[in-house]
Amino acid sequence: MRKFTLVAAALAMTALAACKDETATCTPEQAQAKLTEFMTLAQTAAASNPQKLTELTPKLTEVQQQLTANPNDTVAACKALDDMIAALK
């Protein structure tokens, strides 16, 4: 759980950094809304289905590495958050 939380936080910070340009496909407000939804779902899953979080940790790590490599790719940042939200639902 602790590893998941650290990876999720890193993913969140990377995604928000990528979405700081107002003219981008993903505005800061959109990224914040996606991040809030993701974190809420992650907390719910941690309480009700910790195995699911364990299964998602490698994917979160992969996404975080991709976003770190391309920090200005706002489309990828929002897509990554959307994918993680879908995986948690």
Contacts in CASP RR format, 6 or more apart in sequence:
PFRMAT RR
TARGET T0000
AUTHOR 0000-0000-0000
METHOD contacts of the structure
MODEL  1
MRKFTLVAAALAMTALAACKDETATCTPEQAQAKLTEFMTLAQTAAASNP
QKLTELTPKLTEVQQQLTANPNDTVAACKALDDMIAALK
1 46 0 8 1.000
1 50 0 8 1.000
1 53 0 8 1.000
3 57 0 8 1.000
4 42 0 8 1.000
4 46 0 8 1.000
4 53 0 8 1.000
4 54 0 8 1.000
4 56 0 8 1.000
4 57 0 8 1.000
4 60 0 8 1.000
7 57 0 8 1.000
7 60 0 8 1.000
7 61 0 8 1.000
7 64 0 8 1.000
8 38 0 8 1.000
8 39 0 8 1.000
8 42 0 8 1.000
8 60 0 8 1.000
10 64 0 8 1.000
11 60 0 8 1.000
11 63 0 8 1.000
11 64 0 8 1.000
11 67 0 8 1.000
11 80 0 8 1.000
11 81 0 8 1.000
11 84 0 8 1.000
12 35 0 8 1.000
12 38 0 8 1.000
12 39 0 8 1.000
14 64 0 8 1.000
14 67 0 8 1.000
14 68 0 8 1.000
14 71 0 8 1.000
14 77 0 8 1.000
15 31 0 8 1.000
15 34 0 8 1.000
15 35 0 8 1.000
15 67 0 8 1.000
15 77 0 8 1.000
15 78 0 8 1.000
15 80 0 8 1.000
15 81 0 8 1.000
16 28 0 8 1.000
16 31 0 8 1.000
16 32 0 8 1.000
16 35 0 8 1.000
16 77 0 8 1.000
17 71 0 8 1.000
18 26 0 8 1.000
18 31 0 8 1.000
18 67 0 8 1.000
18 70 0 8 1.000
18 71 0 8 1.000
18 72 0 8 1.000
18 73 0 8 1.000
18 74 0 8 1.000
18 76 0 8 1.000
18 77 0 8 1.000
19 26 0 8 1.000
19 27 0 8 1.000
19 28 0 8 1.000
19 30 0 8 1.000
19 31 0 8 1.000
19 74 0 8 1.000
19 77 0 8 1.000
19 78 0 8 1.000
20 28 0 8 1.000
21 72 0 8 1.000
21 74 0 8 1.000
22 28 0 8 1.000
24 74 0 8 1.000
24 75 0 8 1.000
25 74 0 8 1.000
25 75 0 8 1.000
25 78 0 8 1.000
26 34 0 8 1.000
26 74 0 8 1.000
26 75 0 8 1.000
26 77 0 8 1.000
26 78 0 8 1.000
30 78 0 8 1.000
31 77 0 8 1.000
31 78 0 8 1.000
31 81 0 8 1.000
34 78 0 8 1.000
34 81 0 8 1.000
34 82 0 8 1.000
34 85 0 8 1.000
35 81 0 8 1.000
37 85 0 8 1.000
38 81 0 8 1.000
38 84 0 8 1.000
38 85 0 8 1.000
38 88 0 8 1.000
41 85 0 8 1.000
41 88 0 8 1.000
41 89 0 8 1.000
42 53 0 8 1.000
42 88 0 8 1.000
44 88 0 8 1.000
45 52 0 8 1.000
45 53 0 8 1.000
45 88 0 8 1.000
46 53 0 8 1.000
52 88 0 8 1.000
56 84 0 8 1.000
56 87 0 8 1.000
56 88 0 8 1.000
59 84 0 8 1.000
59 87 0 8 1.000
60 84 0 8 1.000
63 80 0 8 1.000
63 83 0 8 1.000
63 84 0 8 1.000
66 76 0 8 1.000
66 80 0 8 1.000
67 73 0 8 1.000
67 76 0 8 1.000
67 77 0 8 1.000
67 80 0 8 1.000
70 76 0 8 1.000
END
